Every structure is written in structure tokens, then in C-alpha cells.
Amino acid sequence: MKSARDTGGREFVTGWWAPRESQRLRAVATTTASMTTWMKVVFAVGITAGTLNLARADTTQSPDGIRITYETHGQGTPAIVFVHGWSCDRSYWRGQLTELAPQFKVIAIDLAGHGESAAGRNVWSMTAFGGDVAAVVEKLDLKHVVLVGHSMGGDVIVEAARRLPGRVAGLVWVDTYRQLGSPRTPEQVKALVAPFRANFVTTTRDFVRSMFPANADAALIERVALDMSAAPPAVALGALESALNFDREIPRALQELKLPVVAINAEHPPTDVQSMKRHDVEVVRVPDVGHFLNLEDPKRFNAALRKAIAQFDK
């Protein structure tokens, strides 16, 4: 695990990859087939459906010809575009779409190879995923947008913003980076990815479970762990390697974009706020949650997100 230390000797993880500090991977009992089926159904309809029409999905094509599925709800500006994290899909944003649709136009996207979008790509990179997001923004002719990315989705929205000059009001990272300026080496990335290549399902489940706090809802933990471990390994491994390498690109990209960025992070592990400030990233910390804070505590997360949006829209 790549880490860095501040002058006080505290250790900071560099991004969404690292498990929560001082927390061992949980041992998990065997899950029955019926439980697995139930969990897949829960994710198919979303975490909290509210009053949204879940069947309301549209498609467009990415720059490399892949069918991209997305859904839109509500009206109002700025438009809020939600991008899921590694091995997830647009249903993870259900609690935000329901909350924000009465005030804003909200869009949730399935990146290529995820959810209902098509696969067929040879290289699963942040650059290509950024093209997926830009394609949806252009299809909807959105002129004033806030891009929100969870985990790996935070890298993706940076690439999308590069393709959307003049349209993006600001970026919101959701537990994407906790420290900037100490990137992983290619050798470190290779070592981190190796266990996933050796046993994708077990490693992914253990990894996901490690990112929740001890007091997290057990059913939610298992839903996420089983859902993410069901991702196509070829897509997931390529995306993981690209995301872990992308921290070397972030400082240059932020300097190039000159956009306001707010990082909404779980309070633990700690964020190196000073390193983030050096790159003009504002940090908002949410207590008593883990990596999936938008699922674990949507009320507090949505309040933090609304503040960020209001800040961009001044």
C-alpha cells in the first residue's frame, strides 16, 4: 500500500485504494445461492428507489463506438452528472438521484463494461472512461455541469472535464484521493494488482469488506462485496491498473483544468489536507462512514454535496 507521512508523523493513504487503517480484512461465512440472488435483485432496482422511474434509461455511443447507458431525471441547472466507482454501476447513486432530482437535472452513467453499458473495449483506461462521460454530456447538450465521481470515478471525471472545455463548473471527488503528490510507482501498482489477477472474486470481496467501518450495516457490506466481485475480471483488472497509475497524472490535470474541486472524504483514514490544498482541492470530511459514504449515510453525504454544488454555482 502506498502511503505518505506529514511532518507530524501521521500516515496517509494516497487514494481510494487503501483499506481503512487498523482494520483487518473480515472473514466471511459462505453465502447461500438464494442470498446472492436477493442481493442482485436489490442492486438491480437500486438502493432506495424513491419515486424515480427506474426503467427510464437512454443510450449513446462513446468515441470508440461502445454503447453507453445512462438515465436522466429532473430539471434545473447546473446539471449534476454522477460517475460510479470501480466495478460498480449507476444504481449506487440512487439515493442522490432521488434527493436532487426535484431541484437539478441529474444524470447517472454506466461506464463501458459496467451495468447496462456494452463492453468490447481492448484497453480499459481512465481516458476511455472519460470519453464515455463526455459522450453523454454532449448527447444531452449540457452547457453547465457539475461532475461527481466516487472512488475511481473521481479519476474518470478529471478525464471527462478535459474533453468538455467551458462546460464544467466544478468537480466533486467522493473518497477518491486522501493525499496528492506522492504517486505510486509502476512496480507498486503491479504488486497491488497481482492478488486480484490471482483470485479476482475472493480478493475483491475481502477488499470491499475492508473499506467499511466496524459499525456498517452488514447487509449493505455483503451486497456491495458480492456485486463488485461479479464484475467481468478483464474489465475490472484493466480499470484497476489504470486507476492506480492515474495518481501520477492528477497534479498536471488539475493545473491544466483550473476548476474548483471538492473532495468529500470519510473522516478515517485521515486525509492529508495540506497536500490537497497545495493542489487547490477543498476537503470535506464525513464522520462515522467508510469508502461508500453515499450509500452508508446518504443524508449527510447529500448535504455535503449540496454545499459543494452551491459553491460552484455562485
Buried (B, 14 or more C-beta within 10 A) or exposed (E): EBBBEBEEEEBBBBBBBBBBBEBEEBEBEEEEEEBBEEBEEBBEEBBBBBEBEBEEBEBBEBBBEBBBBBBBBBEEBBBBBBBBBBBBBBBBBBBBBBBBBEBBBBBBBBBBBBBBBBEEBEEBBBBBBBBBBBBBBBBBEBEBBBBBBBBBBBBBBBBBBBBBEEBBBBBBBBBBBBBBBBBBEEEBBBEBBEBBEEEBBEBBBBBBBBBBBEEBEEEBBBBBBBBBBBBBBBBBBBBBBBBBBBBEBBBEBBEEBEBBBBBBBBBBBBBBBEBBEEBEBBBBBBEBBBBBBBBBBBEBBBEBBBEBBEBBEE
